[in-house]
């Protein structure tokens, strides 16, 4: 499921800037969101309720 995020050092680049680039790539790929969602077990009924809630929010925003 997960693909590896890699940062290659450029000539004259510091470790701090490499770390910043790595963190930015991880955030852009959305890995932290997936990990947060998978941290705890969510019963199927709870997942259905969350999806329905999100769908109703989207419908509400289109009506306005």
Phi and psi in degrees as a GROMACS rama.xvg file:
@    title "Ramachandran Plot"
@    xaxis  label "Phi"
@    yaxis  label "Psi"
@TYPE xy
-86.7684  139.433  UNK-2
-100.982  149.335  UNK-3
-79.1702  138.018  UNK-4
-96.6845  126.788  UNK-5
-126.095  143.576  UNK-6
-126.465  124.584  UNK-7
-101.708  134.419  UNK-8
-73.9988  130.136  UNK-9
-90.919  163.024  UNK-10
-64.5171  126.516  UNK-11
81.3961  9.28674  UNK-12
-90.2057  137.592  UNK-13
-83.6316  165.352  UNK-14
-67.372  -33.4483  UNK-15
-64.1834  -43.4445  UNK-16
-68.6201  -33.4681  UNK-17
-64.5452  -41.8523  UNK-18
-63.4033  -42.1573  UNK-19
-61.6218  -42.9396  UNK-20
-63.3468  -40.8395  UNK-21
-62.3482  -48.0369  UNK-22
-61.5259  -40.8441  UNK-23
-63.6443  -42.2409  UNK-24
-64.2338  -42.663  UNK-25
-61.8703  -42.7234  UNK-26
-66.3883  -40.9076  UNK-27
-65.7817  -35.1738  UNK-28
-74.4821  -20.3191  UNK-29
84.2907  19.5322  UNK-30
-64.647  -37.2878  UNK-31
-66.7112  -36.8863  UNK-32
-63.5647  -42.1572  UNK-33
-63.9801  -43.3509  UNK-34
-64.3491  -40.1807  UNK-35
-62.7118  -39.707  UNK-36
-69.8472  -29.36  UNK-37
-93.5349  1.5645  UNK-38
-64.998  -39.6405  UNK-39
-119.94  154.992  UNK-40
-77.1972  131.234  UNK-41
-117.641  119.639  UNK-42
-62.2811  151.742  UNK-43
-54.7347  -35.4873  UNK-44
-64.4924  -37.6124  UNK-45
-67.7576  -38.6352  UNK-46
-63.7382  -42.4558  UNK-47
-62.5502  -42.0379  UNK-48
-63.766  -41.3233  UNK-49
-64.3362  -41.7728  UNK-50
-64.2019  -41.8802  UNK-51
-64.2755  -39.8004  UNK-52
-63.9974  -43.2547  UNK-53
-65.4008  -40.0876  UNK-54
-63.4224  -41.8585  UNK-55
-66.6268  -34.13  UNK-56
-63.6621  -43.775  UNK-57
-63.3197  -43.611  UNK-58
-62.531  -40.6209  UNK-59
-63.1327  -40.2015  UNK-60
-69.9536  -30.6394  UNK-61
-74.5395  -29.4097  UNK-62
-70.4865  -35.5025  UNK-63
